[in-house]
């Protein structure tokens, strides 16, 4: 039995929901756990599928999820039925907009919240998994590896991808990570940059423990040779499984051009969702969680709105004021974001493959025009 360190304050009859600031433990046997994070209902839906996929592959470990207050009560209740622990945490934000702008992913700031996993000191070892992952074979052997064990990042293999890593919870390490964040920051503005600089001597483990689904096309022969060994599939990128179009009639997902090889994993994700998650999801929450526009769809929506505004402005014969983009300028800038003969799906696939045209259609000027147009239209 583990000696009492910190008093736990229970928030539910099942003793499964508690504040991380109340962390824990009273008469607990040291155990091990998979830990994930959800900051909203969409990611919580993903976490539910991840949890079911781990259990369906007979994991012997506890399942823990950290959630932000933004997760709805209905979804939170569903999480309590799948995870051993549901922990409410404050959202830590790096507030590093300069570095995050390099990634064109400002929302990654809240991923600093995953640092809370080091406070789970009732566990002797944890494996953190992003909520946009799917377990396809039992990965429990990860717990035989030391802190910090991870998989090489496909963008820069000298770094590890922080979608999966082995850690040893420690209040001391947690404090040092926060201090490191404050004094040194993160070279990418997110948790991955921070963790890589704090753990420079990390241990490498096989790609099968964090197989980035959208990248397997880059070396298809290797995927055909080793893909069957994958244990954890990571749907890295802006388009998540719950944002793909699923055809209930055919029971399959419509994949974007160039991503047909993802179909088996996406279909597996949706099979778990439809069988084990969807029946318990309230209709309103389902719509809010799953009907999320992709970045390309938002750009298309803005383009259409700009065209409408241009027509109105031509009839009104008005002139834009200095230092503000008028309708023609915005339309001209945004036109680079949807090149002729490139469909919405093809544009999305190009971004997902990491092939933005920074000097052309996706240049800073075009992105700035997009932002200005949203401000102009009050969106």
N, C-alpha and C positions, 0 to 999 in steps of 0.2 A: 504494500500500500504506500501511496505517496503522501508525505507529510503535508499538512495544510500550509499554504503559502499566502493565499489571498482569499478573502471571504467572497463567496458567490451570492448574488442577490437574484432569486428566481423571479421570472415574470410570467410563468404559465404553469398550469397544473401538471403538465408533462415534464416540467423542468427543462424544457428545450430552448427557451428563448431568454436571453439575458444580455445586458449591456456589456460591451467589451471593457468598459471602465470598471466593472464590478468583478473582473476576472479573478478567478475561480480557484481554488479547488478545495473540496472538503471530502476527505476519505475516498479519493479516486485511485483506482489502479492505473498505472501508467500504460497508455495504449497509443496507437498510431492512427492517423486520419488523413483522408484526402480533404483538401480545403479549396473552396471556390468562392467567387465574389459576384454579386449582382447589385448594380446601382439603380436599376429600374426594372419594370415588369418584363420588358423584352429579354433582357439578359437573365432574369429569373426563370423565364420559360426555357431558355437554353440550359440553365443550370438543372432544371427538373429533368430534362432529357438526359443530360450528362449523368445525373444521379442514378436514373433508371438504367442507363447503359452500364454503369459500374456494378450495380447490383445484379443485373442480368448476366454479367460475366463473373459472378461469384466472388467478389472481393470480400476479404475477411476484415477489412479496415472500417473504421467509423467514417461517416460522411458529415462534413461540416460546411455550412455556407455562411458567409458574412454578407449582410444586406444593408443598403442605405435606407434611411427613413422614407424615401420616395417609393419603395416597393409597397404595393397596395395590400390591405389586410387580407383580401381574398387569396391573392397569390402567396402571401406569407403563410397562410394556413395550409396551403398545398405543400409548401416547402417543408413544413413541420412533419408531414406524413412520409416524406422521403429521406430527409436528413436527420442524423442523430442530434445535431445542434444547429439552431438558427440564431445567429448573433447579429444584433443591430450595432452598426459602427458609424461613426461620423465620417463624412467624405473628406479625405485629405486631398487637397488640390495643390499641385506644384506652383500654380500661378505663373508659370514660366512661358508666357505667350511667345516670346522671341524664339526660343528653341522649338517649341511646338509648331510654330509656323513653318519651320523647315520640313516638318513631316506632313504639313497640310492636314493634320489631325488634332485640332485643339482639344477635342473631347478626351484625349488620352491623359490629360492632367489628373482626372479623378482616379486613374489607375494607381496613383500613389496610395490609395486606400488599401491596396493589397498588403502593404507593410504591416497591417494589423495582424497578419497571420503569425508573426513572431510573438504575439502576446498569448497565444494558445498554449500556455505552459502546462496544462493538464495532459498534454500529449508529449511523448518522448521524441517523436519525429512526425513530420507532415510532408505531404506532397501537394504542392499548390497546382491547380489546374484552372485555366481560363474557362469561363462558362460556355464559350463557343467551341468546345471540344467534344469528341465522341469517343467512348471506349469501345473497341471492337474485339479486343482480347484482354484477358486479365493482366494488369501491369503491376501487381503487388510486389514483384521482385525489385521494384524501384526503392523500396524501403530498406534494402540491403546496402544502398549507396550512401555516402556521407554528404553532409552539407558542404558546399553548395554543388549539387549535381544537376546538370541540365543538358539541353541539346543545342548544337550550333545554330546560330541564326542564319537563315538563307541569304540575307542581305549582306552580312559581314560575318563570316564564320569565326573570326577571332572573338566574337561576342556570343553569348548564349541568348536564346529566345526565352523571355520570361513568362511565356504561356504555360510552361511546366518547369518546376524546379523542386528539388528535395531540400528541406530546411529542418533545422532543429530549433523549436521555439525557445526564446530566451528574452526576458525583459531587458537584460543588459544589451543584447544585440539590437533589440527594437529601439532602445534609446540612442545607441550609436548610429543606427540608420537614420533616425530623425536628425541627429546632429550633423551627420554627413550631408543630408539633404539641404540643411540650412547653410552649412559652410561651403560645400563644394557644388551643390546643385546636381543636375543631371545633364549629361551632354546631349540628350535628345528631348529633354523636358518631360519624360515619362518615367515609369518605374524601371524600364529595362536599362536605360542609361545609368540610373542611380545604382541599381544592383550590380551591374557589370563593373562599375568603378569601385564599389565596396568589396566585391568578391572577385578580384583579378585572377586568383588561382583556382578557379572553378574546375570541377571534374566533368569531362565529356561523357555522355551516354548516347547510344544509338538513336538515329533519326526516327526509328520506329516508335519511340516514346513521345514524339511530338512531330508527327508527319504533317507538314503544312500542305493541305489538300490542293490549294490553288497553285502550288509550285511544282507538283509532281510532273507536269508536262515538260518542264525544262530539261529533264533527263529521262525520257520515257523508257529507254531500255533498262535503266536501273529500277524504275518504278515497276516494270513488268517482272524483273528478277526478284526484287525484295519487298514489293508492296504488300504481298500476302502476309508478311510478318508483322505488319503494323499493329500496334496495340492501342495507340491514342492518335486520333486524327484531329487536326487543328484547322478550323475554318477561318483562317487568318484573312483579314481584309475588311473592307467596309460592308460587303454584302454577306449577311449571315444566313444560316439555313432557314431561319424563320422568316426571311425576307424573299426567299425564292418562291416562284409561283408553283403551287402544288395543284395538280389536277386530280381531284377526288375520283373522277370517273375512271381514269386509267390507273390511278394509284401510283403515279410517278411525278417527279419534279421536272419542270422545264429548265434545262440548263442553258446558260449563255454560250454563244459560239466560242469554241476553243476550250470549253470546260465540260465536255461530254463525259470525260473520265471521272468526274465528280459524282455522276448520277448514282452509283451504288451506295456511296456514303450518305448523300443527301436523301436518298430513298430510305435508308436505314434510320436516319434521324427522324424523318417524317413518320415512319412506321411506329417508332417508339412514341412520338408525340401523339399521333392519332389514337393509339391503343391505350396509352397509360397516362397521358397528360390532358389532352383535349376534353375528355368527358367531365373533368372537374373544373375547367376554366370558365368563369362567367363570360357571357357573350360580350359584354362591354369591355372587359379586360382583354379578351381575345382580340378584339378589333384594335384596341389601343396598342397592344403588344406586337401584333403581327403586321398590321397595315402601316408600315413605316416606309416613307419614301426613301429611295436610294439617292445619293448625291447627284447622279446623272438625271434622275427623274425631276429633282428640284430645279436643276439648270434648265431642263426642257420646259418646265412650268413657267420659269421666269422669262424664257425666250418668248413663249406664247403671250405672256402678259405684256412684254415690251412691244410686241407687234400690235396688240390692241391699243396700247397707249400711244404708239406712233400714229396710228390712224386717227385717233381722237385729236392729237396735237396738230395734225395736218389740217383737220377741219377747223380747229380753233385758231390756227395760224399764230400760235404762241411761241415765244422764244425762251430758251433756258437761260437762267442767270449765270454769271461768271462763276467758275470753280465748281460747277455742277454738271455732270454728264446729262446731255439732253437725250431724247429717245433715240435719235439716229445714231449717236455715238455709242450708246449702250448696245443697241442692236448690232452695230458693226463689231464691237468688241466681243459680244457673246456669240456671234456667228462662228468664231473660231473654235467654240466649244462643241460644235456638232458639225463636223466636216461633211460635205456632200457625200452621199452614198454610204455613210456610216450610221447604222441604226442605233437606237437607244441601247439595245442589248450589246451591240458590238463596242460602243463607247464604254459601257460599264466593264465589259470583259477586258478592254485595253487597260483601263485603270487598275483592275484587279491583277493583271499580269505585271504591273509595275512598269508600264510603258507610257507615262504621260509625256506630252510634247511640250516641254517647258519653254521652248523658244518659239512656239507657234500657238496652236489653239489653246494650250493650257498655260500660257505665259502669265506673269504677274499682272500685266495690264488687263488681260481678259478676266482673271480672277477678281481684280479690283473692281472692274466694271460690274461683275456679277453681284459683288457686295453692295456697291453703290445703288444698283437697281433695286435690291431688296429694301434698302433704306428708303429709297424714293417711293416705293410702292407700299411702305408701311408694313413690311413683312419681317 
